[in-house]
Amino acid sequence: MRVLLCRSGCEEHLVREAVDAGWSAAVRGPGAVALTGPPPVGGTTSSARPPGGWAFADTELTEPFEAAGDSVNALAAAINDWFGQSIRGDTIDQPWPCVFTAAGDAAGLARRATAVEKAFGELLRRRLGRVARLSTPARPAGRGAFKGLFVVFTAFDRALVTRTVWLGGQRRMADDDQAPSRSYLKVEEAYGLLGRAPQPGETVCDLGAAPGGWSYSAASRGARVTAVDNGPLKGGALDHPLIDHRRLDAFTFRPTSGQRFDWLFCDLVEEPHHVMRGLIEPWLAERWCRQFVIVLKFGRTDPPGLLRELREPGSALARYAPGAVVAHLHHNRDEFAVTGVLP
Ligand SMILES: C[S@@+](CC[C@H](N)C(=O)[O-])C[C@H]1O[C@@H](n2cnc3c(N)ncnc32)[C@H](O)[C@@H]1O
């Protein structure tokens, strides 16, 4: 069995995403979905994820063991026993992630995880001091598969434990006093999906830029930004020497002949099909950018249905940016972040 974790309230969306990927899936509890049965036909046991990885899941636990205990010490001992057995024969000589978290947002569960983490750490230090010294408590950054020890509390007396996870790259980003909007955090988090951020000297076209959080993020890194919006720029984006503000319509703005931007940014509050067909598709088809970060608001669309359309073999993303990633990131509310690189 595999268990997927997501934000509370997104469980049904995730079930539908998994069913579309060919799995049998059911809600397991707050913030958790179980994938049952064999991996989908055509999938492999190592992946069987949708193209680009899960959108609604931030974590996939592979074949987790369920530790149970009615006290902190009993839980720590059960996890310690399981871990001791699971690493038998392994050589651990590199730092490894040892991450304790809680599924959903039930009150007190995160505190329970912290208390058990502490008790487990003490047991491990006594039993396997060298292995304990190499452990790091931070959730690994990035999107992909990781090895370590991952413990997720699903109830006060129960936790799922595994050594292999897939992580979606969701991260809480640090704010910047000069950033003119909270939207700044969204683009900062989305860079992690691409594994890179704008570099000094690169060019960025930011469509729907005001008040300028995304433009500020790129310009702070030394990129030159064309910020397209009829609205005013504010804060650190206002009069920034690397930001050229154009009061134009994002849907009709075009690069000059032969111009290709390194980055397309797009964060419009518009119907997502309209944004994809009227704006993103021409930008990708005409290769006016090398890579992109866009946000698609759910609006009145059905989120899993939108996801399915974005991933269809004939979609603009599949045709022009294979490998594009659609994700529901930590700083996304009712919207997807979409990133990709043009081949
Ligand atoms: C969510 S805000 C963008 C926030 C921005 N990413 C930031 O970090 O501050 C959406 C912006 O899209 C702009 N917008 C909506 N439709 C537009 C259009 N057709 N052309 C240009 N800008 C548009 C709005 O004026 C608004 O400023």
The ligand as a Gaussian input file, in Angstrom:
#p B3LYP/6-31G(d) Opt

LIG

0 1
 C       -2.871000      38.322000      -8.581000
 S       -2.391000      39.826000      -9.261000
 C       -0.705000      39.566000      -9.611000
 C        0.166000      39.630000      -8.424000
 C        1.627000      39.634000      -8.782000
 N        2.072000      38.353000      -9.308000
 C        2.476000      39.979000      -7.613000
 O        3.347000      39.198000      -7.260000
 O        2.315000      41.055000      -7.031000
 C       -3.122000      39.824000     -10.823000
 C       -2.812000      41.041000     -11.664000
 O       -3.211000      40.746000     -12.991000
 C       -3.573000      41.987000     -13.585000
 N       -4.343000      41.716000     -14.801000
 C       -5.545000      41.088000     -14.923000
 N       -5.881000      41.010000     -16.222000
 C       -4.887000      41.598000     -16.926000
 C       -4.642000      41.821000     -18.295000
 N       -5.513000      41.422000     -19.237000
 N       -3.511000      42.448000     -18.657000
 C       -2.597000      42.852000     -17.730000
 N       -2.786000      42.671000     -16.414000
 C       -3.908000      42.035000     -16.004000
 C       -4.332000      42.708000     -12.502000
 O       -4.282000      44.117000     -12.757000
 C       -3.548000      42.309000     -11.245000
 O       -2.617000      43.298000     -10.922000

